[in-house]
Amino acid sequence: MNKQSFLSILAVAVMIASCGNKNDKSAQAGGAPQIKDYKTLILEPKSATLNTDFPASIQGQQNIEIRPRVEGYIEKIFVDEGAVVKAGQSLFKINAPEYEQEVRTATASIKSAQANLSSAKLAVNKVKPLVEKGIISKYDLESAQYTYESALATLAQANASLVNAKVNLGYTTVTSPVNGVVGSIPFRLGSLVSSNTTEPLTTVASIGNVYAYFALNEKMLLTFTENTGTSLSQAIKKIPAVSLLLADGSTYGEKGYVETVNGLINTETGSVNIRARFPNPKGIIRSGSSATVRIPKEVKDVIIVPQSATFELQDKIFAVTVGKDGKTKNANITVLENTAGNYYVVTSGLKPGDQIVLEGVASLKDGSEIKPQNQNAETVYADLK
């Protein structure tokens, strides 16, 4: 074979290979698209505890204003703002010397009355035998007895004056009426105060129990009585124990109970105020703090789907189902307003046995063909309690 024939054959081979590559690329470009794998789940009825969280404000069971009963200057302040106090513990000392003088005067009056009483008694004892012997008339005895009874009444009055004086003197030491926490103290040493002072000396918040106040919209309020056939007050009693999430996200150790519902619906917000009571034996929770009330609700044999398996469009929620032919279909679903963590409780739009896509649902269109990769239900609902 000469050199020219070899080059001709080589050129033909290169052309054939080039055409083959073009045919392969065109086949890849114009052929059937690849079917992608998607994680899916076959729905079955589930049971769970739904937790609904509500922002709440905390108030002490009693916020008591501490006011002076007497007029005087603040001589001592025994506590500081935020101090935990016991019932009967001293808070303030008011300098009011006139009340000490009243005690001394009343004490002296008692001694004087006691002396007069003793003298009147001696007079009665002296006159009585003389009357019996007829030496003097009964009039003198009756006069002596009247004097004795008058002295006795004067002594009783003096004792009452001493009690009142001691009570007034006791008011110069202001004590806490309950166990609680001291609020702000606007007055300082030397401030003149009286019972007519507009601002209280301080407040004491009783925190043996605390109240958590939160709002509930009208729709959710109606769910409390739904299918119970009972009044709202009876339905409230059936609400299970509620939890309190503190400002740092931790769960308070004591459980609480919903006690009352405001009878009026706020026309501006469409909500009602709810009060839950929590025991606070260690005084951890302070009045005025913020927290979150968590109300649990058990549901049984319902359809629950991960929120990540849904998407929203024009205020509607959709899930994507997969038919036996492997083609997808968007399903408009309705869900309960309160949710179980990262899950939706479906009330309509899906049924047991439906197969839904778990991920990437927003990018799928109706009729898209996919390759379902069914997932284990225990793995999907691992975070569901």
C-alpha positions as CSV (number, residue, x, y, z in Angstrom):
1,M,0.0,0.0,0.0
2,N,1.4,3.3,-1.0
3,K,1.5,6.4,1.1
4,Q,-1.3,8.2,-0.7
5,S,-3.8,5.2,-0.2
6,F,-3.0,5.1,3.6
7,L,-3.7,8.8,4.0
8,S,-7.1,8.3,2.2
9,I,-8.1,5.5,4.4
10,L,-7.1,7.5,7.5
11,A,-9.2,10.4,6.4
12,V,-12.3,8.3,5.9
13,A,-11.9,6.7,9.4
14,V,-11.6,10.2,11.1
15,M,-14.8,11.3,9.3
16,I,-16.7,8.2,10.4
17,A,-15.6,8.6,14.0
18,S,-16.6,12.3,13.9
19,C,-20.0,11.4,12.6
20,G,-20.5,8.8,15.3
21,N,-19.6,11.4,18.1
22,K,-22.1,13.8,16.6
23,N,-24.8,11.2,16.5
24,D,-24.1,10.3,20.2
25,K,-24.3,13.9,21.3
26,S,-27.5,14.5,19.3
27,A,-29.1,11.4,20.9
28,Q,-28.2,12.6,24.3
29,A,-29.5,16.1,23.6
30,G,-32.7,15.2,21.8
31,G,-33.6,11.9,23.6
32,A,-36.0,11.3,26.6
33,P,-35.1,13.3,29.7
34,Q,-33.8,11.5,32.8
35,I,-36.3,10.7,35.5
36,K,-35.1,12.1,38.9
37,D,-35.3,10.4,42.2
38,Y,-37.5,12.0,44.9
39,K,-38.0,11.0,48.5
40,T,-41.6,10.1,49.2
41,L,-43.8,8.8,52.0
42,I,-47.0,6.8,52.0
43,L,-49.4,8.4,54.5
44,E,-50.8,6.6,57.5
45,P,-52.9,7.9,60.4
46,K,-50.8,9.1,63.3
47,S,-51.3,10.3,66.9
48,A,-49.4,13.2,68.4
49,T,-49.4,15.9,71.0
50,L,-49.8,19.4,69.5
51,N,-48.1,22.3,71.3
52,T,-49.4,25.8,70.7
53,D,-47.3,28.6,72.0
54,F,-48.6,32.0,73.1
55,P,-46.6,35.1,74.2
56,A,-47.5,35.9,77.8
57,S,-46.8,38.5,80.4
58,I,-46.3,37.5,84.1
59,Q,-47.9,39.2,87.1
60,G,-47.7,38.3,90.7
61,Q,-50.7,36.9,92.4
62,Q,-50.9,40.2,94.3
63,N,-49.2,43.5,93.7
64,I,-49.7,45.3,96.9
65,E,-49.0,49.0,97.3
66,I,-47.3,49.8,100.6
67,R,-48.5,53.1,102.1
68,P,-47.8,54.8,105.4
69,R,-50.6,55.1,108.0
70,V,-48.9,58.0,109.9
71,E,-47.2,61.2,109.0
72,G,-43.4,61.5,109.5
73,Y,-40.0,61.4,108.0
74,I,-38.5,58.2,106.7
75,E,-35.8,57.3,109.2
76,K,-34.7,53.9,108.0
77,I,-35.1,51.7,104.9
78,F,-34.6,48.1,105.8
79,V,-34.8,46.5,102.3
80,D,-33.6,47.2,98.8
81,E,-35.4,47.0,95.5
82,G,-35.9,43.5,94.3
83,A,-35.4,42.0,97.8
84,V,-37.5,38.9,98.7
85,V,-39.4,39.5,101.9
86,K,-41.5,37.6,104.3
87,A,-44.9,38.6,105.7
88,G,-44.4,40.8,108.7
89,Q,-40.8,41.8,107.8
90,S,-39.9,45.4,108.4
91,L,-39.6,47.6,105.3
92,F,-39.5,51.2,106.5
93,K,-39.1,53.1,109.8
94,I,-40.9,56.5,110.0
95,N,-39.7,59.0,112.5
96,A,-42.8,60.3,114.3
97,P,-42.0,61.2,118.0
98,E,-45.5,62.4,118.8
99,Y,-46.6,58.8,118.8
100,E,-44.0,57.8,121.3
101,Q,-45.2,60.7,123.4
102,E,-48.8,59.5,123.2
103,V,-47.6,56.1,124.5
104,R,-45.9,57.7,127.4
105,T,-48.9,59.9,128.2
106,A,-51.3,57.0,128.0
107,T,-49.0,55.0,130.3
108,A,-49.0,57.8,132.8
109,S,-52.8,58.2,132.6
110,I,-53.2,54.5,133.4
111,K,-51.1,54.9,136.5
112,S,-53.2,57.9,137.6
113,A,-56.4,56.0,136.9
114,Q,-55.2,53.0,138.9
115,A,-54.4,55.3,141.9
116,N,-57.8,56.9,141.7
117,L,-59.4,53.5,141.5
118,S,-57.6,52.3,144.5
119,S,-58.6,55.4,146.4
120,A,-62.3,55.0,145.4
121,K,-62.2,51.3,146.5
122,L,-60.8,52.3,149.9
123,A,-63.6,54.9,150.3
124,V,-66.2,52.2,149.5
125,N,-64.7,49.8,152.0
126,K,-64.6,52.6,154.6
127,V,-68.2,53.8,154.2
128,K,-69.8,50.4,153.9
129,P,-69.5,49.3,157.6
130,L,-70.6,52.7,158.7
131,V,-73.8,52.4,156.7
132,E,-74.4,48.9,158.0
133,K,-74.2,50.3,161.6
134,G,-76.5,53.2,160.7
135,I,-73.9,55.9,161.4
136,I,-74.2,57.4,157.9
137,S,-76.9,57.1,155.3
138,K,-76.9,54.8,152.3
139,Y,-76.5,57.9,150.1
140,D,-72.9,58.2,151.1
141,L,-72.3,54.6,150.2
142,E,-73.9,54.9,146.8
143,S,-71.9,58.1,146.2
144,A,-68.7,56.2,147.0
145,Q,-69.7,53.3,144.7
146,Y,-70.4,55.7,141.9
147,T,-67.0,57.3,142.4
148,Y,-65.4,53.8,142.3
149,E,-67.2,52.9,139.0
150,S,-66.2,56.2,137.5
151,A,-62.6,55.5,138.4
152,L,-62.9,52.0,136.9
153,A,-64.2,53.5,133.6
154,T,-61.4,56.0,133.6
155,L,-58.9,53.2,134.0
156,A,-60.5,51.3,131.1
157,Q,-60.4,54.5,128.9
158,A,-56.7,55.0,129.8
159,N,-56.0,51.4,128.8
160,A,-57.8,51.9,125.5
161,S,-55.8,55.1,124.9
162,L,-52.6,53.2,125.5
163,V,-53.6,50.5,123.0
164,N,-54.4,53.1,120.4
165,A,-51.1,54.9,121.1
166,K,-49.2,51.7,120.7
167,V,-51.0,50.9,117.4
168,N,-50.2,54.3,116.0
169,L,-46.6,53.9,117.2
170,G,-46.5,50.5,115.5
171,Y,-47.5,52.2,112.2
172,T,-44.2,54.0,112.3
173,T,-42.6,50.6,111.4
174,V,-44.0,49.7,107.9
175,T,-44.0,45.9,107.4
176,S,-44.8,43.6,104.4
177,P,-48.3,42.1,104.5
178,V,-47.3,39.1,102.4
179,N,-44.4,37.1,101.2
180,G,-43.1,38.6,98.0
181,V,-40.6,40.8,96.1
182,V,-40.1,44.5,96.8
183,G,-40.6,46.8,93.8
184,S,-39.1,50.2,93.2
185,I,-38.6,52.6,96.2
186,P,-39.2,56.2,95.0
187,F,-38.5,57.7,98.5
188,R,-35.2,58.2,100.3
189,L,-34.1,58.8,103.8
190,G,-35.6,62.0,105.2
191,S,-38.5,62.1,102.8
192,L,-41.7,63.4,104.4
193,V,-44.6,60.9,103.9
194,S,-48.2,60.5,105.1
195,S,-51.3,58.6,104.4
196,N,-52.2,61.3,101.8
197,T,-49.0,60.8,99.8
198,T,-49.9,60.1,96.2
199,E,-47.1,57.6,95.5
200,P,-46.8,54.5,97.6
201,L,-43.6,53.8,99.5
202,T,-43.1,50.7,97.3
203,T,-45.0,47.7,96.1
204,V,-44.7,44.1,97.2
205,A,-45.5,41.5,94.5
206,S,-46.7,38.2,96.1
207,I,-45.0,35.5,93.9
208,G,-46.0,32.3,95.7
209,N,-48.2,31.9,92.7
210,V,-47.8,33.8,89.4
211,Y,-50.3,34.5,86.7
212,A,-49.4,34.3,83.0
213,Y,-51.7,36.4,80.8
214,F,-52.0,35.7,77.1
215,A,-54.4,36.2,74.2
216,L,-56.4,33.6,72.2
217,N,-58.2,34.4,69.0
218,E,-61.8,33.7,68.7
219,K,-61.4,30.8,66.2
220,M,-59.1,28.9,68.6
221,L,-61.4,29.7,71.5
222,L,-64.2,28.0,69.8
223,T,-62.1,24.8,69.4
224,F,-62.0,24.4,73.1
225,T,-65.7,23.8,73.1
226,E,-65.8,22.0,69.8
227,N,-67.6,18.6,69.9
228,T,-67.8,18.8,73.7
229,G,-71.3,20.0,74.2
230,T,-70.2,21.8,77.3
231,S,-69.9,25.4,78.4
232,L,-66.7,27.4,78.0
233,S,-66.0,27.3,81.8
234,Q,-66.4,23.5,81.8
235,A,-64.2,23.2,78.7
236,I,-61.5,25.3,80.4
237,K,-61.4,22.8,83.3
238,K,-60.6,20.0,80.8
239,I,-57.6,21.7,79.3
240,P,-54.5,19.7,80.4
241,A,-51.7,21.2,82.4
242,V,-49.8,23.9,80.4
243,S,-46.1,24.6,80.3
244,L,-44.2,27.9,80.6
245,L,-41.2,28.7,78.5
246,L,-38.9,31.3,80.1
247,A,-37.2,34.2,78.4
248,D,-34.0,32.1,77.9
249,G,-36.0,29.4,76.1
250,S,-35.8,26.9,79.0
251,T,-39.0,25.2,80.3
252,Y,-40.1,26.1,83.7
253,G,-40.2,23.2,86.1
254,E,-43.7,23.7,87.4
255,K,-46.9,23.0,85.4
256,G,-49.7,25.5,85.4
257,Y,-53.4,25.5,84.7
258,V,-55.7,27.7,82.7
259,E,-58.1,29.3,85.2
260,T,-60.1,32.1,83.6
261,V,-61.1,33.5,80.3
262,N,-62.1,37.1,79.9
263,G,-65.8,37.3,79.0
264,L,-65.3,40.0,76.4
265,I,-63.7,39.7,73.0
266,N,-61.5,42.6,72.0
267,T,-63.1,44.0,68.9
268,E,-59.8,45.5,67.6
269,T,-57.8,42.2,67.8
270,G,-60.6,39.6,67.8
271,S,-59.0,37.9,70.8
272,V,-59.8,37.2,74.4
273,N,-57.4,37.4,77.4
274,I,-56.6,34.1,79.2
275,R,-55.1,33.6,82.6
276,A,-53.0,30.6,83.6
277,R,-51.7,30.1,87.2
278,F,-48.3,28.7,88.0
279,P,-46.9,27.8,91.4
280,N,-43.7,29.7,92.2
281,P,-42.4,28.3,95.5
282,K,-38.7,29.3,94.8
283,G,-39.5,32.8,93.6
284,I,-37.8,32.2,90.3
285,I,-40.4,34.0,88.2
286,R,-40.8,37.7,88.8
287,S,-43.8,39.9,88.2
288,G,-43.4,41.9,85.0
289,S,-41.3,39.3,83.1
290,S,-42.2,37.9,79.7
291,A,-42.6,34.2,78.9
292,T,-44.4,31.8,76.6
293,V,-47.4,29.6,77.5
294,R,-47.5,26.3,75.8
295,I,-50.8,24.5,75.6
296,P,-50.8,20.8,74.6
297,K,-53.5,19.1,72.7
298,E,-53.6,15.4,71.9
299,V,-54.8,14.3,68.4
300,K,-55.4,10.7,67.4
301,D,-55.5,9.0,64.0
302,V,-54.9,12.1,61.9
303,I,-52.9,12.8,58.8
304,I,-49.6,14.6,59.7
305,V,-47.1,15.8,57.1
306,P,-43.8,17.6,57.5
307,Q,-44.0,21.3,56.7
308,S,-41.0,20.9,54.4
309,A,-43.2,18.7,52.2
310,T,-45.5,21.6,51.5
311,F,-45.4,25.0,49.8
312,E,-47.6,28.0,49.9
313,L,-49.2,29.8,46.9
314,Q,-51.6,32.7,47.1
315,D,-52.3,32.0,50.8
316,K,-53.0,28.3,50.2
317,I,-51.0,25.3,51.2
318,F,-50.1,22.6,48.8
319,A,-48.6,19.1,49.0
320,V,-47.4,17.0,46.0
321,T,-48.8,13.5,45.6
322,V,-47.5,10.8,43.3
323,G,-49.7,8.5,41.3
324,K,-49.1,4.9,40.4
325,D,-47.8,6.1,37.0
326,G,-45.1,8.1,38.8
327,K,-46.6,11.4,37.9
328,T,-47.1,14.2,40.4
329,K,-50.2,16.2,41.3
330,N,-50.5,19.3,43.5
331,A,-53.0,18.8,46.3
332,N,-54.5,21.8,48.1
333,I,-54.7,21.0,51.8
334,T,-56.2,22.6,54.9
335,V,-54.4,22.2,58.2
336,L,-55.1,22.9,61.9
337,E,-54.0,26.4,63.0
338,N,-51.9,25.0,65.8
339,T,-49.1,22.6,64.7
340,A,-47.0,19.9,66.2
341,G,-43.5,21.4,65.9
342,N,-42.4,21.2,62.2
343,Y,-45.5,19.3,61.1
344,Y,-48.9,20.1,59.8
345,V,-52.1,18.3,60.9
346,V,-54.1,17.9,57.7
347,T,-57.8,18.2,57.9
348,S,-58.6,17.8,54.2
349,G,-56.9,17.3,50.9
350,L,-55.0,14.1,51.7
351,K,-56.0,10.7,52.9
352,P,-54.4,7.5,54.2
353,G,-52.6,5.7,51.4
354,D,-51.6,8.8,49.5
355,Q,-48.0,9.0,48.5
356,I,-46.4,12.5,48.9
357,V,-43.1,14.0,47.9
358,L,-41.0,15.0,50.9
359,E,-38.5,17.4,49.4
360,G,-38.2,19.9,46.5
361,V,-42.0,20.2,46.1
362,A,-42.0,23.8,45.1
363,S,-40.1,23.1,41.8
364,L,-42.4,20.2,40.7
365,K,-45.3,20.9,38.3
366,D,-48.5,18.9,37.8
367,G,-47.7,15.9,35.6
368,S,-44.0,15.8,36.3
369,E,-42.7,12.2,36.2
370,I,-40.4,11.2,39.1
371,K,-38.9,8.1,40.5
372,P,-40.4,7.7,44.0
373,Q,-37.9,6.7,46.8
374,N,-40.2,5.7,49.6
375,Q,-38.9,6.6,53.1
376,N,-39.3,4.9,56.4
377,A,-42.1,6.6,58.4
378,E,-40.2,6.3,61.7
379,T,-37.3,8.4,60.1
380,V,-39.7,11.0,58.8
381,Y,-41.5,11.4,62.1
382,A,-38.5,11.1,64.3
383,D,-39.1,14.6,65.8
384,L,-42.8,14.1,66.4
385,K,-43.8,13.4,69.9
